[in-house]
Amino acid sequence: VRELDYMVYNFTENREEVAYTFMVTNHSIYSRLTLSAAGSLERHTWIPSSWGWSRFWSLPTDECDGYQSCGPNAYCDLNTSPICNCIGGFDPKNQQEWDLREGATGCVRKTPLSCNGDGFLQLTKMKLPDTMTATVDRSIGVKECEKRCLGNCNCTSFASADVQNGGWGCIMWTGELIDIRNYASG
């Protein structure tokens, strides 16, 4: 993706906020960002010659970009048919709906969560689940993160908070894992 020389982008993440802003530095260019109630995010630019707005880009871009496309404990993968897949160790919650390519009900554990003998399945090239049921500790590494998650009977998953330079920080989830997708092709 080519960076535009007339746009200045800013992403802020701290204890008080997570925010994205942009500023158009060329005052002859007009741009607007809209978010619909359905969750569609679009950037438009004004085209003076046609006296109208042109869509510059939009999200979602495919079936897997929609929020929670495949329900809890499932992931979306454009390279499979159907696109919804249960995480290993899980089965479709409603097999009949699943067979009809309706994955919204998601998947359920094959065996109940146990505080003794459970382990983790490593998933790669995946978008991390929604963090509504997650906690973050940036002071520990991934090995300590796994140890803490194994020691918490409600912990359902963990990941490194920052995968750069060998990874650091810890994200731990409790409850269902939602809004996961596979990026194996990209």
Secondary structure as the mmCIF struct_conf table of DSSP 4:
data_model
#
loop_
_struct_conf.conf_type_id
_struct_conf.id
_struct_conf.beg_label_comp_id
_struct_conf.beg_label_asym_id
_struct_conf.beg_label_seq_id
_struct_conf.end_label_comp_id
_struct_conf.end_label_asym_id
_struct_conf.end_label_seq_id
HELX_LH_PP_P HELX_LH_PP_P1 ARG A 2 LEU A 4
TURN_TY1_P TURN_TY1_P1 ASP A 5 TYR A 6
STRN STRN1 MET A 7 GLU A 13
BEND BEND1 ASN A 14 GLU A 16
STRN STRN2 VAL A 18 VAL A 24
BEND BEND2 ASN A 26 ASN A 26
TURN_TY1_P TURN_TY1_P2 HIS A 27 SER A 28
STRN STRN3 SER A 31 LEU A 35
TURN_TY1_P TURN_TY1_P3 ALA A 37 ALA A 38
BEND BEND3 GLY A 39 GLY A 39
STRN STRN4 LEU A 41 ILE A 47
HELX_RH_3T_P HELX_RH_3T_P1 PRO A 48 SER A 50
TURN_TY1_P TURN_TY1_P4 TRP A 51 TRP A 51
STRN STRN5 GLY A 52 LEU A 59
BEND BEND4 ASP A 62 ASP A 62
HELX_RH_3T_P HELX_RH_3T_P2 GLU A 63 ASP A 65
BEND BEND5 GLY A 66 GLY A 66
TURN_TY1_P TURN_TY1_P5 TYR A 67 CYS A 70
TURN_TY1_P TURN_TY1_P6 PRO A 72 ASN A 73
STRN STRN6 ALA A 74 CYS A 76
TURN_TY1_P TURN_TY1_P7 LEU A 78 ASN A 79
BEND BEND6 THR A 80 ILE A 83
STRN STRN7 CYS A 84 CYS A 86
HELX_LH_PP_P HELX_LH_PP_P2 ILE A 87 ILE A 87
TURN_TY1_P TURN_TY1_P8 GLY A 88 GLY A 89
STRN STRN8 PHE A 90 PRO A 92
BEND BEND7 LYS A 93 ASN A 94
HELX_RH_AL_P HELX_RH_AL_P1 GLN A 95 ASP A 99
TURN_TY1_P TURN_TY1_P9 LEU A 100 ARG A 101
TURN_TY1_P TURN_TY1_P10 ALA A 104 THR A 105
STRN STRN9 CYS A 107 ARG A 109
BEND BEND8 LYS A 110 THR A 111
BEND BEND9 CYS A 115 GLY A 117
BEND BEND10 LYS A 125 LYS A 125
STRN STRN10 MET A 126 LYS A 127
HELX_LH_PP_P HELX_LH_PP_P3 LEU A 128 ASP A 130
BEND BEND11 THR A 131 THR A 131
TURN_TY1_P TURN_TY1_P11 MET A 132 THR A 133
STRN STRN11 ALA A 134 ASP A 137
TURN_TY1_P TURN_TY1_P12 ARG A 138 SER A 139
BEND BEND12 ILE A 140 ILE A 140
HELX_RH_AL_P HELX_RH_AL_P2 VAL A 142 LEU A 150
TURN_TY1_P TURN_TY1_P13 GLY A 151 GLY A 151
TURN_TY1_P TURN_TY1_P14 CYS A 153 ASN A 154
STRN STRN12 CYS A 155 ALA A 159
BEND BEND13 ALA A 161 ALA A 161
STRN STRN13 ASP A 162 ASP A 162
HELX_RH_3T_P HELX_RH_3T_P3 GLN A 164 GLY A 166
STRN STRN14 TRP A 168 TRP A 168
STRN STRN15 CYS A 170 THR A 174
BEND BEND14 GLY A 175 GLY A 175
BEND BEND15 ASP A 179 ASP A 179
STRN STRN16 ILE A 180 ASN A 182
TURN_TY1_P TURN_TY1_P15 ALA A 184 SER A 185
#
